[in-house]
Amino acid sequence: MWSKYKDTLYQCVMVAVGCAIFGAGLDAFVLPHKLVSTGISGIGLILYYLTGLSVGTWNVVLNIPIFWAAWHWLGKKVIINTLYGTVMLSWMVDAFDFLQYNMVISDPLLSSMMAGVTTGVGLGIVYRVGGNTGGLDPIALIVRKYYGLQMGSINSAINGIILAAAIWVVGFEAVAVTLVSLYVYTIITNKVVIGFNQRKVAFIITYRTYDVCNAVISKVGRGATIINGIGAYTRTPKQIVMVAVNLLQVNKLKEAIEEVDNEAFILITDAQEVIGKGFTTPIVPTSIENLVKECEENANYIEGKDKN
């Protein structure tokens, strides 16, 4: 019971931290240069420039019909996290309002880049713990549910309209500079959500399958999966060893394979996320021999099954 509340409390705290970073970045780097943004906060910024009413207030007001629509079409469960995140974000943006009156960076382009970094880190933290801050996401979910459109396409179309409208308020130059912020924001958000420790997946095509498996398990400390395949040109059976590693283990993996089969064909590609035993749960040295044995037994089982 306590673990359930502990996880909820942790999520609430991290959402608050992420919203604080986002709010500070928006007030310190966006507002002093009269830049804009996308989503509901972007509309709030435009209305703030036109009326003087705080961005946080506009963010809450603009989200009210979105809350109603999400409650009506998506259910209560989606609303709880959204409501908390929206209120927290709006409050933090207004709480750090004093930062806009002290221009931290005088260059609009550099300020835009810093805005992308801070807001990206802030929302990345929110998304990483499973929170959200309302805005366009519920709208995109509703449209996708009833019309089958992709969320990325929906968000892009709405954001394009927002930026086009912003040109009439802040000018084309400010919108152009904002695009730099959005680019940096997208990269940073993804990095925070996925993690800076990039995962890689290696596919090793070799005739020395067991030797490669043993090397991967004993020298790299990762598990391996054997996949049966056939060469397209030679039509001869081959086996592919699939391994998931982190960025720091790529060179160690290549060296281990080279020692046992310097003619192996290796394909290494990015993996967005890797979860499971042998990666998020480390392989301990005492279990390496068992893993090698299990790898060989599974391979022999597959070979025997193919013959039958």
C-alpha positions as a Markdown table, in Angstrom:
| # | Residue | x | y | z |
|---|---|---|---|---|
| 1 | Met | 0.0 | 0.0 | 0.0 |
| 2 | Trp | 2.8 | 2.4 | 1.0 |
| 3 | Ser | 4.7 | 1.7 | -2.2 |
| 4 | Lys | 1.6 | 2.8 | -4.3 |
| 5 | Tyr | 1.4 | 6.1 | -2.4 |
| 6 | Lys | 5.2 | 6.5 | -2.6 |
| 7 | Asp | 5.1 | 6.2 | -6.4 |
| 8 | Thr | 2.3 | 8.7 | -6.6 |
| 9 | Leu | 4.1 | 11.2 | -4.3 |
| 10 | Tyr | 7.3 | 10.8 | -6.3 |
| 11 | Gln | 5.4 | 11.5 | -9.5 |
| 12 | Cys | 3.7 | 14.6 | -8.0 |
| 13 | Val | 7.1 | 16.0 | -6.8 |
| 14 | Met | 8.8 | 15.4 | -10.1 |
| 15 | Val | 6.0 | 17.0 | -12.0 |
| 16 | Ala | 6.3 | 20.0 | -9.8 |
| 17 | Val | 10.1 | 20.1 | -10.3 |
| 18 | Gly | 9.6 | 19.8 | -14.1 |
| 19 | Cys | 7.0 | 22.5 | -14.2 |
| 20 | Ala | 9.2 | 24.8 | -12.1 |
| 21 | Ile | 12.1 | 24.4 | -14.6 |
| 22 | Phe | 9.7 | 25.0 | -17.5 |
| 23 | Gly | 8.2 | 28.1 | -15.9 |
| 24 | Ala | 11.6 | 29.6 | -15.0 |
| 25 | Gly | 12.9 | 29.0 | -18.5 |
| 26 | Leu | 9.8 | 30.5 | -20.1 |
| 27 | Asp | 10.0 | 33.7 | -17.9 |
| 28 | Ala | 13.7 | 34.1 | -18.1 |
| 29 | Phe | 14.4 | 33.4 | -21.8 |
| 30 | Val | 11.1 | 33.7 | -23.8 |
| 31 | Leu | 9.2 | 36.7 | -22.3 |
| 32 | Pro | 12.1 | 39.2 | -22.2 |
| 33 | His | 12.5 | 39.0 | -26.0 |
| 34 | Lys | 8.8 | 38.7 | -26.7 |
| 35 | Leu | 9.2 | 35.2 | -28.3 |
| 36 | Val | 6.4 | 32.7 | -28.6 |
| 37 | Ser | 5.9 | 29.0 | -28.3 |
| 38 | Thr | 3.6 | 26.3 | -29.5 |
| 39 | Gly | 0.6 | 24.5 | -27.9 |
| 40 | Ile | -1.7 | 26.1 | -25.4 |
| 41 | Ser | 1.2 | 27.9 | -23.7 |
| 42 | Gly | 1.9 | 29.5 | -27.1 |
| 43 | Ile | -1.6 | 30.7 | -27.4 |
| 44 | Gly | -1.3 | 32.0 | -23.8 |
| 45 | Leu | 1.8 | 33.9 | -24.7 |
| 46 | Ile | 0.1 | 35.6 | -27.7 |
| 47 | Leu | -2.9 | 36.6 | -25.5 |
| 48 | Tyr | -0.5 | 37.8 | -22.8 |
| 49 | Tyr | 1.2 | 40.1 | -25.3 |
| 50 | Leu | -2.2 | 41.4 | -26.4 |
| 51 | Thr | -4.0 | 41.8 | -23.0 |
| 52 | Gly | -1.3 | 41.8 | -20.3 |
| 53 | Leu | -3.1 | 39.0 | -18.4 |
| 54 | Ser | -0.6 | 36.5 | -17.0 |
| 55 | Val | 0.4 | 33.5 | -19.1 |
| 56 | Gly | -0.5 | 31.1 | -16.3 |
| 57 | Thr | -4.0 | 32.5 | -16.0 |
| 58 | Trp | -4.5 | 32.1 | -19.8 |
| 59 | Asn | -3.1 | 28.6 | -19.6 |
| 60 | Val | -5.8 | 27.6 | -17.1 |
| 61 | Val | -8.6 | 29.4 | -18.9 |
| 62 | Leu | -7.7 | 27.9 | -22.3 |
| 63 | Asn | -7.5 | 24.4 | -20.8 |
| 64 | Ile | -11.0 | 24.4 | -19.3 |
| 65 | Pro | -12.8 | 23.4 | -22.5 |
| 66 | Ile | -10.1 | 20.8 | -23.1 |
| 67 | Phe | -10.7 | 19.4 | -19.7 |
| 68 | Trp | -14.4 | 19.1 | -20.4 |
| 69 | Ala | -13.8 | 17.5 | -23.8 |
| 70 | Ala | -11.3 | 15.0 | -22.3 |
| 71 | Trp | -13.6 | 14.1 | -19.5 |
| 72 | His | -16.5 | 13.6 | -21.9 |
| 73 | Trp | -14.6 | 11.6 | -24.6 |
| 74 | Leu | -11.5 | 10.1 | -22.8 |
| 75 | Gly | -12.8 | 9.4 | -19.3 |
| 76 | Lys | -11.9 | 10.5 | -15.7 |
| 77 | Lys | -8.6 | 8.6 | -15.5 |
| 78 | Val | -6.9 | 10.8 | -18.2 |
| 79 | Ile | -8.1 | 14.0 | -16.4 |
| 80 | Ile | -6.5 | 13.5 | -13.0 |
| 81 | Asn | -2.8 | 13.8 | -14.1 |
| 82 | Thr | -3.7 | 16.4 | -16.7 |
| 83 | Leu | -5.4 | 18.6 | -14.2 |
| 84 | Tyr | -2.6 | 18.5 | -11.7 |
| 85 | Gly | 0.1 | 19.1 | -14.3 |
| 86 | Thr | -1.8 | 22.0 | -15.9 |
| 87 | Val | -2.4 | 23.8 | -12.6 |
| 88 | Met | 1.2 | 23.2 | -11.5 |
| 89 | Leu | 2.6 | 24.5 | -14.8 |
| 90 | Ser | 0.3 | 27.6 | -14.7 |
| 91 | Trp | 1.3 | 28.4 | -11.1 |
| 92 | Met | 5.0 | 28.0 | -11.8 |
| 93 | Val | 4.9 | 30.2 | -14.8 |
| 94 | Asp | 3.3 | 33.0 | -12.8 |
| 95 | Ala | 5.6 | 32.3 | -9.7 |
| 96 | Phe | 8.7 | 33.0 | -11.8 |
| 97 | Asp | 7.2 | 36.0 | -13.5 |
| 98 | Phe | 9.8 | 38.3 | -11.9 |
| 99 | Leu | 12.5 | 36.8 | -14.1 |
| 100 | Gln | 11.2 | 38.4 | -17.3 |
| 101 | Tyr | 12.2 | 41.9 | -16.0 |
| 102 | Asn | 15.9 | 41.0 | -15.6 |
| 103 | Met | 17.2 | 40.1 | -19.1 |
| 104 | Val | 19.6 | 37.2 | -18.4 |
| 105 | Ile | 20.7 | 36.9 | -22.1 |
| 106 | Ser | 20.6 | 40.0 | -24.4 |
| 107 | Asp | 21.0 | 38.0 | -27.6 |
| 108 | Pro | 17.5 | 36.7 | -28.8 |
| 109 | Leu | 19.0 | 33.7 | -30.6 |
| 110 | Leu | 21.0 | 32.5 | -27.6 |
| 111 | Ser | 18.1 | 33.2 | -25.3 |
| 112 | Ser | 15.9 | 31.1 | -27.6 |
| 113 | Met | 18.3 | 28.2 | -27.4 |
| 114 | Met | 18.4 | 28.4 | -23.6 |
| 115 | Ala | 14.6 | 28.5 | -23.6 |
| 116 | Gly | 14.6 | 25.3 | -25.6 |
| 117 | Val | 17.0 | 23.7 | -23.1 |
| 118 | Thr | 15.2 | 24.7 | -20.0 |
| 119 | Thr | 11.7 | 24.0 | -21.2 |
| 120 | Gly | 12.8 | 20.7 | -22.8 |
| 121 | Val | 14.4 | 19.6 | -19.5 |
| 122 | Gly | 11.3 | 20.6 | -17.6 |
| 123 | Leu | 8.7 | 18.9 | -19.7 |
| 124 | Gly | 11.0 | 15.9 | -20.2 |
| 125 | Ile | 11.0 | 15.3 | -16.5 |
| 126 | Val | 7.2 | 15.6 | -16.4 |
| 127 | Tyr | 6.8 | 13.1 | -19.3 |
| 128 | Arg | 9.5 | 10.7 | -17.9 |
| 129 | Val | 7.4 | 10.1 | -14.7 |
| 130 | Gly | 4.2 | 9.7 | -16.7 |
| 131 | Gly | 2.7 | 13.1 | -16.1 |
| 132 | Asn | 1.4 | 15.7 | -18.6 |
| 133 | Thr | 0.5 | 19.4 | -18.6 |
| 134 | Gly | -2.7 | 19.4 | -20.7 |
| 135 | Gly | -2.6 | 21.4 | -23.8 |
| 136 | Leu | -2.9 | 19.8 | -27.2 |
| 137 | Asp | -2.3 | 16.2 | -26.1 |
| 138 | Pro | -6.0 | 15.5 | -25.1 |
| 139 | Ile | -7.2 | 17.2 | -28.3 |
| 140 | Ala | -4.9 | 15.0 | -30.4 |
| 141 | Leu | -6.1 | 11.9 | -28.5 |
| 142 | Ile | -9.7 | 12.7 | -29.2 |
| 143 | Val | -9.1 | 13.4 | -32.9 |
| 144 | Arg | -7.1 | 10.2 | -33.2 |
| 145 | Lys | -9.8 | 8.2 | -31.4 |
| 146 | Tyr | -12.6 | 9.3 | -33.6 |
| 147 | Tyr | -10.9 | 10.1 | -36.9 |
| 148 | Gly | -7.9 | 7.9 | -36.9 |
| 149 | Leu | -5.3 | 10.6 | -37.5 |
| 150 | Gln | -1.8 | 10.5 | -36.1 |
| 151 | Met | -1.1 | 12.6 | -33.0 |
| 152 | Gly | 2.1 | 14.0 | -34.5 |
| 153 | Ser | 0.2 | 15.2 | -37.6 |
| 154 | Ile | -2.5 | 16.7 | -35.5 |
| 155 | Asn | -0.1 | 18.6 | -33.2 |
| 156 | Ser | 2.0 | 19.8 | -36.2 |
| 157 | Ala | -1.1 | 21.2 | -37.9 |
| 158 | Ile | -2.3 | 23.0 | -34.8 |
| 159 | Asn | 1.1 | 24.4 | -34.0 |
| 160 | Gly | 1.5 | 25.6 | -37.5 |
| 161 | Ile | -1.7 | 27.7 | -37.1 |
| 162 | Ile | -0.5 | 29.0 | -33.8 |
| 163 | Leu | 2.9 | 30.2 | -35.2 |
| 164 | Ala | 1.2 | 31.7 | -38.2 |
| 165 | Ala | -1.1 | 33.7 | -35.9 |
| 166 | Ala | 1.9 | 34.7 | -33.8 |
| 167 | Ile | 3.5 | 36.5 | -36.8 |
| 168 | Trp | 0.7 | 39.1 | -36.7 |
| 169 | Val | 1.4 | 39.8 | -33.0 |
| 170 | Val | 5.2 | 39.5 | -32.5 |
| 171 | Gly | 6.5 | 39.7 | -36.1 |
| 172 | Phe | 8.1 | 37.2 | -38.4 |
| 173 | Glu | 11.6 | 37.6 | -36.9 |
| 174 | Ala | 10.5 | 36.5 | -33.4 |
| 175 | Val | 8.7 | 33.5 | -34.8 |
| 176 | Ala | 11.8 | 32.5 | -36.8 |
| 177 | Val | 13.9 | 32.7 | -33.7 |
| 178 | Thr | 11.3 | 30.6 | -31.9 |
| 179 | Leu | 11.8 | 27.8 | -34.4 |
| 180 | Val | 15.3 | 27.4 | -33.0 |
| 181 | Ser | 13.9 | 27.1 | -29.5 |
| 182 | Leu | 11.4 | 24.5 | -30.6 |
| 183 | Tyr | 14.1 | 22.4 | -32.3 |
| 184 | Val | 16.3 | 22.4 | -29.2 |
| 185 | Tyr | 13.3 | 21.8 | -27.0 |
| 186 | Thr | 12.3 | 18.7 | -29.0 |
| 187 | Ile | 15.8 | 17.2 | -28.8 |
| 188 | Ile | 16.2 | 17.9 | -25.1 |
| 189 | Thr | 12.8 | 16.6 | -24.2 |
| 190 | Asn | 13.5 | 13.3 | -26.0 |
| 191 | Lys | 16.9 | 13.0 | -24.4 |
| 192 | Val | 15.4 | 13.5 | -20.9 |
| 193 | Val | 12.5 | 11.1 | -21.5 |
| 194 | Ile | 14.7 | 8.3 | -23.1 |
| 195 | Gly | 17.8 | 9.0 | -21.1 |
| 196 | Phe | 21.2 | 10.3 | -22.0 |
| 197 | Asn | 22.6 | 6.8 | -21.9 |
| 198 | Gln | 21.9 | 5.8 | -25.4 |
| 199 | Arg | 21.0 | 2.1 | -26.0 |
| 200 | Lys | 22.2 | 0.2 | -29.0 |
| 201 | Val | 21.1 | -3.1 | -30.6 |
| 202 | Ala | 23.7 | -5.2 | -32.4 |
| 203 | Phe | 22.9 | -7.9 | -35.0 |
| 204 | Ile | 25.9 | -10.2 | -35.5 |
| 205 | Ile | 25.7 | -12.6 | -38.5 |
| 206 | Thr | 28.3 | -15.4 | -37.9 |
| 207 | Tyr | 29.0 | -19.1 | -38.4 |
| 208 | Arg | 30.6 | -19.2 | -34.9 |
| 209 | Thr | 27.4 | -18.6 | -33.0 |
| 210 | Tyr | 28.2 | -20.2 | -29.7 |
| 211 | Asp | 31.7 | -18.6 | -29.5 |
| 212 | Val | 30.1 | -15.2 | -30.1 |
| 213 | Cys | 27.4 | -15.8 | -27.5 |
| 214 | Asn | 30.0 | -16.9 | -24.9 |
| 215 | Ala | 32.2 | -13.8 | -25.7 |
| 216 | Val | 29.2 | -11.4 | -25.4 |
| 217 | Ile | 28.1 | -12.9 | -22.1 |
| 218 | Ser | 31.5 | -13.3 | -20.4 |
| 219 | Lys | 33.3 | -10.2 | -21.7 |
| 220 | Val | 30.6 | -7.7 | -22.3 |
| 221 | Gly | 28.2 | -8.9 | -19.5 |
| 222 | Arg | 25.1 | -8.9 | -21.7 |
| 223 | Gly | 22.6 | -11.6 | -22.7 |
| 224 | Ala | 22.2 | -12.6 | -26.3 |
| 225 | Thr | 19.4 | -14.0 | -28.5 |
| 226 | Ile | 20.0 | -16.4 | -31.4 |
| 227 | Ile | 17.8 | -15.9 | -34.5 |
| 228 | Asn | 17.8 | -18.3 | -37.4 |
| 229 | Gly | 18.2 | -16.9 | -40.9 |
| 230 | Ile | 19.1 | -17.7 | -44.5 |
| 231 | Gly | 21.6 | -15.9 | -46.7 |
| 232 | Ala | 19.7 | -14.2 | -49.6 |
| 233 | Tyr | 22.6 | -14.7 | -52.1 |
| 234 | Thr | 24.0 | -18.0 | -51.0 |
| 235 | Arg | 20.7 | -19.5 | -49.7 |
| 236 | Thr | 22.7 | -21.1 | -46.9 |
| 237 | Pro | 21.4 | -21.2 | -43.3 |
| 238 | Lys | 22.9 | -18.7 | -40.9 |
| 239 | Gln | 22.4 | -17.6 | -37.4 |
| 240 | Ile | 22.1 | -14.0 | -36.1 |
| 241 | Val | 23.1 | -13.1 | -32.6 |
| 242 | Met | 21.1 | -10.1 | -31.2 |
| 243 | Val | 22.6 | -8.1 | -28.4 |
| 244 | Ala | 21.4 | -4.9 | -26.6 |
| 245 | Val | 24.2 | -2.8 | -25.1 |
| 246 | Asn | 24.7 | 0.8 | -23.9 |
| 247 | Leu | 26.9 | 3.3 | -25.7 |
| 248 | Leu | 29.9 | 2.7 | -23.5 |
| 249 | Gln | 29.8 | -1.1 | -24.3 |
| 250 | Val | 29.9 | -0.8 | -28.1 |
| 251 | Asn | 33.7 | -0.9 | -28.5 |
| 252 | Lys | 33.9 | -3.7 | -25.9 |
| 253 | Leu | 31.4 | -5.7 | -27.9 |
| 254 | Lys | 33.2 | -5.2 | -31.2 |
| 255 | Glu | 36.5 | -6.2 | -29.7 |
| 256 | Ala | 34.9 | -9.3 | -28.1 |
| 257 | Ile | 33.4 | -10.4 | -31.5 |
| 258 | Glu | 36.6 | -9.7 | -33.4 |
| 259 | Glu | 38.6 | -12.0 | -31.1 |
| 260 | Val | 36.3 | -15.0 | -31.9 |
| 261 | Asp | 35.2 | -14.2 | -35.5 |
| 262 | Asn | 36.9 | -11.4 | -37.4 |
| 263 | Glu | 34.7 | -12.2 | -40.4 |
| 264 | Ala | 31.4 | -11.6 | -38.6 |
| 265 | Phe | 29.0 | -9.2 | -40.2 |
| 266 | Ile | 27.9 | -6.7 | -37.5 |
| 267 | Leu | 25.0 | -4.2 | -37.8 |
| 268 | Ile | 24.6 | -1.7 | -34.9 |
| 269 | Thr | 21.5 | 0.5 | -34.6 |
| 270 | Asp | 19.9 | 2.8 | -32.1 |
| 271 | Ala | 17.3 | 1.5 | -29.7 |
| 272 | Gln | 14.9 | 3.9 | -28.1 |
| 273 | Glu | 14.5 | 1.9 | -24.9 |
| 274 | Val | 15.6 | -1.5 | -23.6 |
| 275 | Ile | 13.9 | -3.0 | -20.6 |
| 276 | Gly | 14.3 | -6.5 | -19.0 |
| 277 | Lys | 16.7 | -9.0 | -17.5 |
| 278 | Gly | 20.2 | -8.8 | -18.8 |
| 279 | Phe | 20.0 | -5.0 | -19.4 |
| 280 | Thr | 18.1 | -3.1 | -16.7 |
| 281 | Thr | 18.9 | -5.9 | -14.4 |
| 282 | Pro | 22.7 | -6.6 | -14.5 |
| 283 | Ile | 24.1 | -10.1 | -15.2 |
| 284 | Val | 26.1 | -11.1 | -12.1 |
| 285 | Pro | 29.4 | -13.1 | -12.6 |
| 286 | Thr | 28.1 | -16.2 | -10.8 |
| 287 | Ser | 25.4 | -16.7 | -13.4 |
| 288 | Ile | 27.5 | -16.3 | -16.5 |
| 289 | Glu | 28.2 | -20.1 | -16.9 |
| 290 | Asn | 24.5 | -20.8 | -16.5 |
| 291 | Leu | 23.6 | -18.2 | -19.1 |
| 292 | Val | 26.2 | -19.7 | -21.5 |
| 293 | Lys | 24.7 | -23.2 | -20.9 |
| 294 | Glu | 21.2 | -21.9 | -21.4 |
| 295 | Cys | 22.2 | -20.2 | -24.6 |
| 296 | Glu | 23.7 | -23.4 | -26.0 |
| 297 | Glu | 20.7 | -25.5 | -24.9 |
| 298 | Asn | 18.2 | -23.1 | -26.6 |
| 299 | Ala | 20.2 | -23.1 | -29.8 |
| 300 | Asn | 20.4 | -27.0 | -29.8 |
| 301 | Tyr | 16.7 | -27.1 | -29.2 |
| 302 | Ile | 15.9 | -24.8 | -32.1 |
| 303 | Glu | 18.2 | -26.8 | -34.4 |
| 304 | Gly | 16.6 | -30.1 | -33.4 |
| 305 | Lys | 13.1 | -28.6 | -33.9 |
| 306 | Asp | 14.1 | -27.4 | -37.4 |
| 307 | Lys | 15.3 | -30.9 | -38.3 |
| 308 | Asn | 12.1 | -32.5 | -37.2 |
